[in-house]
Amino acid sequence: WSSDVCSSDLYIGMFDKWENIPDPITEWGNTFAPHLKDIGYNGFISYEDRIGKDGVSFMIDACMRAASPPSEAYQVNFKNLDEIILQGAQGVCVTPTVVGKWAALIQVYNPNADTGWTVVDFPDDFADYVKLRNPVRHDGMWHIIPQGYAMPVVASAVGIGNTMQEAVEMAKEVADSIRGHGIHVPDGSLAKAEEEIEKAVNDFGIPIFGRRAK
């Protein structure tokens, strides 16, 4: 399970045991788990909540799929993802084995990606950490296929680490290595995420990532 914060440009997740995740975040999962079991649901769940200052959680998106983010991080951080999916499809829960406790994703943009093809290049060493959107391989190069609607994100750069800073720094290094005409990597992503974390902790009283209100 990952407890996470996502700004428009940066996702940060901490992998932990379910019982260690704050109650407002796990409330929906605990409530609906018996119903999902009754109907035999064995897929991904990446739900989104809105939590007010009164601590009450409201479901806004059940998202019964591998969401983006954070599923790009699963592909990198879960050593046994194949077993999780295979056994999970049979209704058997498998405990994930993780590379690091923290994951970070930085969104990489091309404002013209909705109407034009985007050619992207990156070092082979980072191939496992660059997750492309709608890609095709042609003549040894990666191309992002335009989808005809406003979706400027062409890739996610993934970083894994044992601390939040370590994961973010790796994600930044991977993102900065991606090259292509029109490619844009946003600045200040960590600062934005830190603002969201502080808001969750101090304004809403949610002890996310183990932090508590000052």
N, C-alpha and C positions, 0 to 999 in steps of 0.2 A: 504494500500500500504506500502511496506517496501523498504526503500533505504538501500542498503547493501554493505558490503565488504566481500569478501571470499578469504582467503588464502588457501593453500592446506589442512590445518588442522582445521581451525577455520572460522566459519561464524558469522558475526555480522550484525544485521538488526535493523533499527529504524522504527517504525510504525508511519506514519504521513499522513496528507491529501495530495492528489495528487498535489494540487496547490503549496504545500510547497517543492516539490521535485525539484532539479535543472533541468533546461531545457534540457541539453544534455542527461539526463537519461529518461526523459518523451517524448522526441521528437518522437521516434518510435511509442510509444503508441498513442500519439495524431494523428500521421499521418495515422496509420492503423485502428484506432477505427471505422471510418465510413465504411471501407471495411469489417471488421469483423461483423459489424452490418448487412450489406447487405446480407452476406451469412448465417446469423443466428448462428454465433459461440457463444456458451454460456459456454465454458470451462475455465480451468485455463490458465494463460499466465505467463511464467517466463523467459522472453527474456534476452539475453546477448548482450551487446554492447562493442565495442572497441572505445575509445574516444582518439583522438590524442591531442597533445599540442595546436593544432589550434582550439580545442573545437568542431570539427566535429565528429558526432556520426555515427558509422557504425554497422549495425546489423550483428552478426555472428551466432546467434542461436535463432530462433523464439521460440523454446521450448514450444509448445502448450500443456502443461501438467503441473501437479503439480511436479515441479522439486525437486531434492534432492541434497543439500539444496535449498530452505528454507522451504519446505512444512512440515517438521517435527515440525518447530516452529509454523506453523498455527494450527496444531493439539492441541497444548498446549495453545497458546496465544489467539486464537479466541474463546470466550465464546459461540458464536452463529454460529459455523462452519456448523452445520447441516442445519440451516436455510439458510445460504449463499449458500450452495450447492443445496438444494432443490429449493429455489426461483431462483437461478442463472440458473438452468437448464430450467426454464420457461422464461428466459430472463429478470428477475426482479433483479435489483441490490439491495443488502442489505448491509448497512453500518456495518462493523465488530465492535464488542464490544471486546476490548482487556483487558487482565489481566495486562500487563505492556507495557511501551513504547518501551522497548528494548528486543531483543532476541539474544541469542548466541548459537551456535551449535559447539561442539567439536567432530571430527571424531575419532572413536575408531577402531583400526586395529588388524588384525591377518594376518601376511604375508603368512600363509599357507591356508587361507580361500578358495582359489580357488579350492583346491584339497581335503581338509579334512574337516570333520565336526568340528564346534566350539561350545563347551558348554559354555554358559555364565550365570552368576548369578549376582544379584544385589538386594539391599534392597527393600522390598515391598513399602516403602515410596517413592521411586523414580520410581516406575513402569510407571507412566504417562510421565516421562521425559526421559526415555530410549527408543529410536526408533530403532528397530532391522531390519536388512536387511535379507530377505528371511528366516524367522524363522519358526520353528515348535515346538510345546510343546509336550514333551514325558516324562512320568514318573516324572512329576512335575518339569522338567528342560527345559530351553530354549535351542534349538539347531539351529545353523545357517547352512543352507544347502549349500554345495559348488555348484557353478554355472559353473565350468569348464573353466572359463576365469579369467584374472587378475583383480580381484576386491577385494582388501584386507580389505575394510571397512566393518565391521560387525555391527556397531551400530553408532548412533549419540546421544550424551548427550546434552539435551536441558536445557538452563537456561533462566529464564524470570526475568526482573527487571525494575525499574523505571529509572535506570542509566545504561550506558554501563558496568561499572565496576561491578555493582551488578549482571547483567545478566551473565557476563563472570565468575565471582566467583562461581555462582550457577552451571553453566555448568561444571566447573572444579571439583566441589564437586561431581556432578552426575557421571562424567566420571571416577573419581578416585574410585568410589564405585563399578564399574563393574569388575567382577573377571572371570577368565577363562584361560585355558592353551593357551599360545601364545598371549594373549591380550596385546596390546601396546597402551598407551595414549601418544601422542607426547608432548614434552616440548616446551616452548617458543611460544606457539600459539598466545598469546595476543601481544607479541612483533612483530611477523610477520604481524598481522592484523594492528597494529599501523603504521608500515612502509607503508603498502598499503594505509591507510587513509591519511598519510602525503604526499605521492606521489600524490594522487588524488587532494588534496587541494593545495599543494605548487607547484608541477610540472605541473599540468594540469588545475589549476584554477577552480576546481569543488567544490563548497561549500557543500560537503557532510557532513551530520550530523550537519549542522549549522556552521561548522568550515570554516573559510576563510583564504586565503593566508596571510602569515606574511609579 
